[in-house]
C-alpha cells in the first residue's frame, strides 16, 4: 500500500489567492510530479557570525518512516490521546503572542507566506466543492475551521472569502488577540474563536466542510493522533489541508540555521528538526486517519522579490490537500 501511495500523482495549481478577472489567462497548471522525482540534495549549513544550533540527529526523534508506519502509530502509547499539545511549545508561542499582527515581527515569515498559502487553499477548495475561484466570496456556504489559528492571520481572510470560520488555539492569549483584531472589521467579527485543542472539539462532535492546520503539526506531541482528530472534525467527503516543513537537510539549513540563527526571522528554537515530517510520512499519516492526499505543492522563497510562490519543490516548506474517505 505504501508503494502505491508514494507513486500517487499530485497536480499543483498555481493561481493567486485573489486573482483579478483580467488574470484568467495567467492561470497555469504545473506538470504532474511523483515523490520519486524529487532530486534535491542536502545543503550544508552556512557558517555565520551567529552561533549555530547543533546539527540534526542522524535518526530523527519521533518521526515515522514509510517502513515503520505501525511502529509510529504506537510509539507514544504512554501519552494521552486526548491532547496533542506540548507545554514547551505553548509557552514558546505565548511569549511572542503580542506580535501576531506585527508584519515585521517574529511572524513576518507567515505574513509573507499567507497570500501563497491562500492561493493553494482557494484553488483546491473551490475545485473540490465546485465553487467559483473568481468570486469575491468563493467560500460562501462552507464551514471551515482553522486549527492552531494563532492571532487569526489565516482565519480573517477565510472569513472575507465568505466562509463561516471557527478558529481554535491552545494558547489563550492568542485567542484573545485574534478576537480583538477580528472585531475591528464587521466582516470578520463573526469568526468563532475558542481556546481549545482539536481533540477537545472532537469530543463536542463538531464537524466542518474543511479543516485547515497550517504550520501546526510540527509543534504537536503526536502527529498521527493529531491528524486523526483533524479527520474526525472533517465531514465525510470534506477537505483537510495541512502545511509543514520537510525533514530534510535543506530544510535544516534554511528553516532553522538561516531563518533562526542567521537572518533571525524567527526566535531561536522555534523549530526542532526532529519534529518535521517528510511528505511521504504525511501521506501515510493521512491514510491511517482515513484521509487521502489528492494534491501537494511546495513553497519557495525568492530573496530578490521577498515573495513566496507555489512550486513543485517540496524539499522544505510544503502543503497537502486531502479529502476524507466516504465510508
C-alpha positions as CSV (number, residue, x, y, z in Angstrom):
1,X,0.0,0.0,0.0
2,X,2.8,2.3,0.9
3,X,4.4,1.9,-2.6
4,X,1.1,2.8,-4.2
5,X,0.7,5.9,-2.1
6,X,4.2,7.1,-2.9
7,X,3.5,6.8,-6.6
8,X,0.4,8.9,-6.4
9,X,0.4,11.8,-8.8
10,X,0.0,15.3,-7.4
11,X,-1.3,18.1,-9.5
12,X,-0.3,21.6,-8.4
13,X,-2.4,24.6,-9.1
14,X,-0.7,28.0,-9.2
15,X,-3.3,30.7,-9.3
16,X,-3.2,33.6,-6.9
17,X,-5.1,33.9,-3.7
18,X,-7.4,36.6,-5.1
19,X,-6.9,36.7,-8.9
20,X,-8.3,39.7,-10.8
21,X,-10.7,38.7,-13.6
22,X,-8.3,40.0,-16.1
23,X,-5.7,37.4,-15.0
24,X,-7.7,34.4,-16.1
25,X,-5.2,33.8,-18.9
26,X,-2.4,33.7,-16.4
27,X,-3.8,30.6,-14.5
28,X,-1.4,27.7,-15.1
29,X,-1.2,24.1,-14.0
30,X,2.2,22.7,-13.4
31,X,3.2,19.3,-14.7
32,X,2.3,16.3,-12.6
33,X,5.0,15.1,-10.2
34,X,5.9,12.0,-8.2
35,X,7.7,11.8,-4.9
36,X,10.3,9.7,-6.6
37,X,11.0,12.6,-8.9
38,X,12.5,14.6,-6.1
39,X,16.2,15.0,-6.6
40,X,17.0,17.7,-4.1
41,X,20.4,17.3,-2.5
42,X,21.3,18.1,1.2
43,X,22.6,21.6,1.6
44,X,25.3,22.1,4.2
45,X,24.6,24.7,6.9
46,X,26.2,28.1,6.0
47,X,28.6,29.4,8.6
48,X,27.8,32.8,10.0
49,X,28.7,35.1,12.8
50,X,25.8,33.9,14.9
51,X,26.2,30.8,17.0
52,X,24.6,27.9,15.1
53,X,22.4,25.2,16.6
54,X,23.7,21.6,16.9
55,X,23.4,19.6,13.7
56,X,20.3,17.5,13.1
57,X,20.4,14.0,14.6
58,X,21.1,11.0,12.3
59,X,17.9,9.4,13.4
60,X,15.1,12.0,14.0
61,X,13.2,11.7,17.2
62,X,9.5,10.7,17.0
63,X,9.5,10.7,13.2
64,X,7.9,7.9,11.2
65,X,9.3,6.3,8.1
66,X,7.2,4.6,5.4
67,X,8.6,1.3,6.5
68,X,7.7,1.8,10.1
69,X,4.1,3.1,10.0
70,X,2.8,0.6,12.5
71,X,5.6,1.4,14.9
72,X,4.9,5.1,14.6
73,X,1.2,4.6,15.3
74,X,2.0,3.0,18.7
75,X,5.2,4.9,19.7
76,X,3.6,7.1,22.3
77,X,1.1,4.6,23.8
78,X,2.0,6.1,27.2
79,X,1.0,9.6,26.1
80,X,-2.6,10.8,26.4
81,X,-4.5,10.6,23.1
82,X,-6.8,13.4,24.4
83,X,-4.4,16.2,23.7
84,X,-1.6,16.6,21.2
85,X,-0.2,19.8,22.7
86,X,3.3,20.2,24.0
87,X,3.6,22.5,27.0
88,X,7.0,23.9,25.9
89,X,5.6,24.8,22.5
90,X,2.6,26.6,24.1
91,X,5.0,28.6,26.3
92,X,7.1,29.4,23.3
93,X,4.3,30.9,21.3
94,X,2.6,32.6,24.3
95,X,5.8,34.6,24.8
96,X,5.5,36.2,21.4
97,X,1.7,36.3,21.0
98,X,1.6,40.1,21.2
99,X,3.4,40.3,17.9
100,X,0.9,38.3,15.8
101,X,-0.2,41.3,13.7
102,X,3.2,42.9,13.5
103,X,4.2,42.2,9.9
104,X,7.8,42.9,10.7
105,X,7.9,40.9,13.9
106,X,8.6,37.2,14.7
107,X,5.6,36.1,12.5
108,X,6.9,38.0,9.4
109,X,7.5,34.8,7.5
110,X,3.9,33.8,7.9
111,X,2.6,37.2,6.8
112,X,4.8,36.9,3.7
113,X,3.7,33.4,3.0
114,X,0.0,34.0,3.7
115,X,-1.0,35.0,0.1
116,X,0.6,31.9,-1.3
117,X,-1.0,29.6,1.4
118,X,-4.4,31.2,0.5
119,X,-3.7,30.6,-3.2
120,X,-3.4,26.9,-2.6
121,X,-6.4,26.8,-0.3
122,X,-8.6,28.8,-2.7
123,X,-7.6,26.7,-5.6
124,X,-8.1,23.3,-4.0
125,X,-11.3,24.0,-2.1
126,X,-13.0,25.7,-5.0
127,X,-12.2,22.8,-7.2
128,X,-13.3,20.3,-4.6
129,X,-16.6,22.0,-3.6
130,X,-17.4,23.3,-7.1
131,X,-17.0,26.9,-6.2
132,X,-16.0,29.8,-8.5
133,X,-12.4,30.8,-7.6
134,X,-13.0,34.3,-9.2
135,X,-16.0,35.1,-6.9
136,X,-15.4,37.7,-4.3
137,X,-16.7,35.3,-1.7
138,X,-15.9,31.8,-3.1
139,X,-16.3,30.0,0.2
140,X,-19.9,31.2,0.8
141,X,-21.8,28.3,2.5
142,X,-18.7,26.5,3.7
143,X,-17.9,25.8,7.4
144,X,-14.1,26.0,7.8
145,X,-12.1,25.5,11.0
146,X,-8.6,27.0,11.4
147,X,-6.8,24.7,13.8
148,X,-3.9,26.4,15.6
149,X,-5.2,29.8,14.4
150,X,-2.8,31.9,16.4
151,X,-3.7,35.5,16.1
152,X,-6.1,34.9,13.2
153,X,-4.0,35.8,10.2
154,X,-5.5,33.0,8.2
155,X,-9.0,33.0,9.8
156,X,-9.7,36.5,8.8
157,X,-9.1,36.2,5.0
158,X,-11.1,33.0,5.0
159,X,-14.0,34.9,6.6
160,X,-13.6,37.6,4.0
161,X,-13.9,35.0,1.3
162,X,-17.4,34.1,2.7
163,X,-16.7,31.1,4.9
164,X,-18.3,30.6,8.3
165,X,-15.0,30.3,10.2
166,X,-14.1,28.8,13.5
167,X,-10.6,29.4,14.9
168,X,-9.1,27.3,17.8
169,X,-5.8,27.6,19.5
170,X,-4.4,26.1,22.7
171,X,-2.8,29.4,23.8
172,X,-5.4,31.6,25.4
173,X,-3.5,34.8,24.7
174,X,-3.6,34.0,21.0
175,X,-7.3,33.7,21.1
176,X,-7.8,37.0,22.9
177,X,-5.6,38.8,20.4
178,X,-7.5,37.2,17.5
179,X,-10.8,38.3,18.9
180,X,-9.7,41.9,19.4
181,X,-8.3,42.1,15.9
182,X,-11.3,40.4,14.3
183,X,-13.7,42.9,16.0
184,X,-12.1,45.8,14.1
185,X,-13.8,44.6,10.9
186,X,-17.5,43.8,10.8
187,X,-16.8,41.2,8.1
188,X,-14.5,39.2,10.5
189,X,-16.2,40.0,13.8
190,X,-18.4,36.9,13.4
191,X,-15.5,34.4,13.5
192,X,-16.0,31.9,16.3
193,X,-12.7,31.8,18.3
194,X,-12.2,29.3,21.2
195,X,-9.2,28.4,23.3
196,X,-9.2,24.6,23.0
197,X,-7.5,21.7,21.2
198,X,-8.7,19.8,18.2
199,X,-9.2,16.7,20.4
200,X,-11.5,18.7,22.7
201,X,-13.6,19.8,19.8
202,X,-13.9,16.2,18.6
203,X,-15.4,15.4,21.9
204,X,-18.1,18.0,21.2
205,X,-18.8,16.2,17.9
206,X,-18.3,19.3,15.8
207,X,-17.8,18.8,12.0
208,X,-16.7,21.1,9.2
209,X,-16.6,21.1,5.4
210,X,-12.9,21.9,5.5
211,X,-10.3,21.6,8.3
212,X,-7.1,23.6,8.0
213,X,-4.0,23.3,10.1
214,X,-1.0,25.3,8.8
215,X,2.4,25.2,10.3
216,X,1.0,23.3,13.3
217,X,1.7,19.6,13.0
218,X,5.4,20.1,13.6
219,X,4.6,21.5,17.0
220,X,2.3,18.8,18.3
221,X,3.2,15.9,20.6
222,X,1.7,13.2,18.4
223,X,1.2,14.0,14.7
224,X,-0.6,10.7,14.0
225,X,-3.2,11.3,16.7
226,X,-3.5,14.9,15.7
227,X,-4.4,14.0,12.1
228,X,-7.0,11.6,13.4
229,X,-8.6,14.5,15.2
230,X,-8.5,16.6,12.1
231,X,-10.2,13.8,10.2
232,X,-12.8,13.4,12.9
233,X,-13.6,17.1,12.5
234,X,-14.0,16.7,8.7
235,X,-17.3,15.7,7.3
236,X,-17.3,12.7,5.0
237,X,-16.2,13.8,1.6
238,X,-14.9,17.0,3.1
239,X,-11.4,18.5,2.8
240,X,-8.3,18.7,5.1
241,X,-5.4,20.9,4.4
242,X,-2.1,20.7,6.3
243,X,1.2,22.5,5.8
244,X,4.5,21.9,7.4
245,X,8.3,21.6,6.9
246,X,10.1,18.7,5.3
247,X,12.6,16.8,7.5
248,X,15.5,17.3,5.0
249,X,19.0,18.7,5.4
250,X,18.0,21.5,3.1
251,X,15.1,22.4,5.5
252,X,17.5,22.3,8.4
253,X,19.9,24.7,6.7
254,X,17.1,27.1,5.6
255,X,14.3,26.9,8.1
256,X,16.5,26.6,11.2
257,X,20.1,27.7,10.6
258,X,19.3,30.6,8.2
259,X,15.8,31.7,9.4
260,X,16.5,31.4,13.2
261,X,20.3,32.0,13.6
262,X,21.5,34.0,10.6
263,X,18.6,36.1,9.3
264,X,16.8,36.0,12.7
265,X,13.4,35.9,11.1
266,X,12.2,33.6,13.9
267,X,13.2,33.3,17.6
268,X,15.9,30.7,18.1
269,X,14.4,27.3,19.0
270,X,11.1,27.9,17.1
271,X,11.6,24.7,15.2
272,X,13.0,21.3,16.1
273,X,14.3,19.4,13.0
274,X,13.4,16.1,14.5
275,X,9.7,17.2,14.7
276,X,9.5,17.8,10.9
277,X,7.7,15.3,8.7
278,X,8.6,14.2,5.2
279,X,5.9,14.3,2.5
280,X,5.8,10.5,2.4
281,X,5.3,10.3,6.1
282,X,2.4,12.8,6.0
283,X,0.7,10.8,3.2
284,X,0.9,7.7,5.4
285,X,-0.4,9.5,8.5
286,X,-3.3,10.9,6.4
287,X,-4.1,7.5,5.1
288,X,-4.3,6.0,8.6
289,X,-6.7,8.8,9.5
290,X,-9.0,7.9,6.6
291,X,-7.7,10.9,4.6
292,X,-6.5,10.7,1.0
293,X,-3.9,13.2,-0.2
294,X,-5.0,14.5,-3.6
295,X,-2.7,17.4,-4.1
296,X,0.6,18.7,-2.8
297,X,2.8,21.7,-3.5
298,X,5.9,23.3,-2.2
299,X,6.5,26.9,-1.1
300,X,9.7,28.6,-2.3
301,X,11.0,32.0,-1.3
302,X,12.6,34.5,-3.7
303,X,15.0,36.7,-1.7
304,X,15.1,39.2,-4.6
305,X,11.4,39.9,-4.6
306,X,10.8,39.0,-0.9
307,X,7.8,36.8,-2.0
308,X,6.8,33.2,-1.8
309,X,5.3,31.2,-4.6
310,X,3.9,27.7,-5.2
311,X,6.3,25.3,-6.6
312,X,6.9,21.7,-7.5
313,X,9.8,21.8,-5.0
314,X,8.6,20.2,-1.7
315,X,12.1,19.8,-0.2
316,X,11.5,22.5,2.5
317,X,8.0,24.0,3.0
318,X,5.1,22.1,1.6
319,X,1.3,21.9,1.8
320,X,-1.1,19.0,1.3
321,X,-4.7,18.9,0.4
322,X,-6.7,15.7,1.3
323,X,-10.2,14.5,1.3
324,X,-12.0,12.4,3.9
325,X,-12.9,9.0,2.7
326,X,-16.7,8.3,2.4
327,X,-17.5,5.2,4.4
